[in-house]
């Protein structure tokens, strides 16, 4: 039986990797890391290289095309890789590392499904990681939610009607991921909803290039890993 660890490495700073995550990748016989571009080192792999420079890390191509086409592409390349790696995957311990948490907008669940599809006998354990919005809140000492307030975590992709509805709930905090394609539209929606005050955007979180700005001061273009927090509008 193969043991598969889904290991969350946090937002990108090796200092935010938990002891449990470090133990899992140190003890694993095979380390796998997703990469959105062929022959490039993904951010999760860079963290492992910083922590364990002598360890081999096998890149798992994950083309980040949107929609059902993108999912099909990721399934196809993942299943192909599993077939290629099958001798190394059998009866061993594998760490599949991800940014943030393995169960929040991660490719880990797709990888596990592909293992089942290829009939690799596995047992799964997940090591949680610090999500990007947690680090962004900590950098600004923002009390995200209190009492009976709500937190909504949503991707800024596809249709944005759901974002407009959530912005109407002023007793909830809204966290937005995957911003690059719709950033300008999202910012305009936040302004129209009267939720600009206190709203912040974090860019390059977990890296030496980290920036935390008021949304009103953010550039017109942001990267895929940028994060927005629209805070609760609390009564004084």
N, C-alpha and C positions, 0 to 999 in steps of 0.2 A: 504494500500500500504506500502511496506517495502522500507526504504531508505538504500541503500548500499553505503558506502564510501570506495573507494579504497585509502588507505592512505600510501603514501611513507614516510618511516622513515629515509631515507638516508643510508649511507654506514655502519652504526653500532654505531656511537658515539651519545649518547642521546643528546649531546649539539648541534648536527646538525639537530635535529628534528625541523621543522618549527612551528610557532605559530598556523597556520591553522591545521597542523597535530595533534598537541597536543589538540586543541579544539575539533577536530573530535573524537578522541579516548576518551576524557574525557566525551563528551556528549553522546556517543554511549551506547545503552542498552546492546549490545552484541559485544564482541571483538573476532575476529577470527585471527589466525596466522598460516601460513604454517610451516610445519616441515618435513624435508626430511627423518627422521628416526622415527619409532613408539616409543612412550613413551619417547621422548626426547624434550627438549626445544630448539626451533629454535632461530636464532639470532634476528629475528624481535620480537618474544615474549619476549626475554630478555630485549630488549629496553623498551617495554611496562612495564615490571615488575620493571625496574629501575625508570621509570617516575611515574607509578601508582601502587605501590606495593600492594595495597589492592584490586585491581580489578581482577576479574576472566578473564582468557584468554583461549579460547577453541582452542585446537590444530587441525589443518587441515592436515592430512597426505598427503604428496606429494612426493611419491617415485621418485627419480631423475634418473630413467632408461632412456636411450637415445632412439631416434627413435620413430616410430609409436607405438611400444609396450609400451614404457614409457608413451606416451600421453594417450593411452587407459587405462593404470593402474591408472593414475591420474584422468581421467574422472570417472572411476568406483568408486574409493574410495571417491571422492568428492560428487558424486551423492548419495552414501550410507549415507554419513555424513549429507547431506542436508535432506534426508528423516528422519533420526534420530532426527535432530534438528528442523524439520518443525514447531512444535508448538511454539518454541522460535523465529523462523525467521519471523513469520507472523505479519504484522502491527507493526513493530518496527524499530529501527535504529541500523544498523550493521556497524562496522568498520572492514574491512579486511585489515590487515597491511602487508606491504612488505618491504624488504630491498630496498634501492635505490628508484626507481620510479615505480609506479604500471603499467606503460605502456611500460617499457623497460625490456624485458626478465623476465617477472613476471608471477606468477601463477594467478594473479587477473582476467585476461580475461577468463581463463578456469573456474574459480569459477563462474563468471557471466553467462557464457554459460551453466554451470550446473544448475544454478538457473532457467534459462529459460527452460531448458529441463525438470526440475521437476515442471514447471508451478507455480513458486513462483512469484507473481506480485511484480515487483521492479521498483524503479527509482534509477539511478546510478549517483554518483558524485565522481570525482577523485581529490585527493589532491596530487599534485606533490611532489617529493622528490629529494634530491641531489644525483646524480648518483656517483658511486665509482670513475669513471674517473675524475669527477670534483674535488673530494677531492684529488686524487693523483696529479692532475695538481697544485692544490693550495699548497700542501706540498712542491712542488719544484719550485713554482712561474713560471710555464711553461705557456707561451702564446700559447694556443693551436692553434688557427687559426686567421688569419688576412686578410684583403682585400678580394681577391677572392679565398683564399685557401679553401680546402675541409677537412671535417672530416668524416672518415669511422669508424663505430662501428660494429664489427663483432664477432661472436663466434668462438673459436678455436676448433670446433668440426667437426666430419665427414671428408669429403674430404677437402683438404686445397688448392686446385688450386686457389680459389678466393683470398686467402691471398697472394699468389705469385703475382697475377696480381695487387693487390692493392699496394704492396710494390714497384712496378715499377713506381708508380705515386709519384714522390719526392716532389710535391707541395701539398701533402695532409698529414694529420696526420692520423695514423692508431691506433685505440684503440681495444684491444683484450680482450675478456672475456672468461670464462669457459676454463681455461688453463690446468687443472691438467693432462688430458690424453695425450695431444699433446705438452706439454711445450718444450721438447727437440727438437722436429721437428720444432716448431715455431722459436725457437732461432736460429737453423741452417739456416732456410730460411732468417731470418733477416740479419744474417752475410753474406750469399751468395749475398744478394741484396745490400750490402754495406750500410746498414741503422743502424748499431750498435751504432754509435756515438750519444749520447744524449738519447738513448732508455732506458727507466726505467721500473721497475716492482715494483708494490706495493702489499704487502702481509699483511693479517690481518688488512686491512683498517678499520678504525672506532673502533678499539679495543686498549687496552693498549699494545698489542703485535705488533703493526704496524711496518712494515719495508718497507723502500723505498730504493731500490738498483739499481745501474746501471745493465743493463741486463747481462753484462759480469761478474758481481760479484754475480749473483743470484745462489742459490743452484740448483741442478739438478732436484729436485722435489718440486713442489709448490702446494698449495691447490686450490680447485675449485674456490674460491672467489678472487684469485690473478688477477691483472689487469696489462696489458702492454700498455704503450704509446710509439709509434714510431713517433717522432716529424717530422714536416716539415723540409726539408733541404733548408733553405733560402739562397738566394744569398747575399753575403756581399756587 
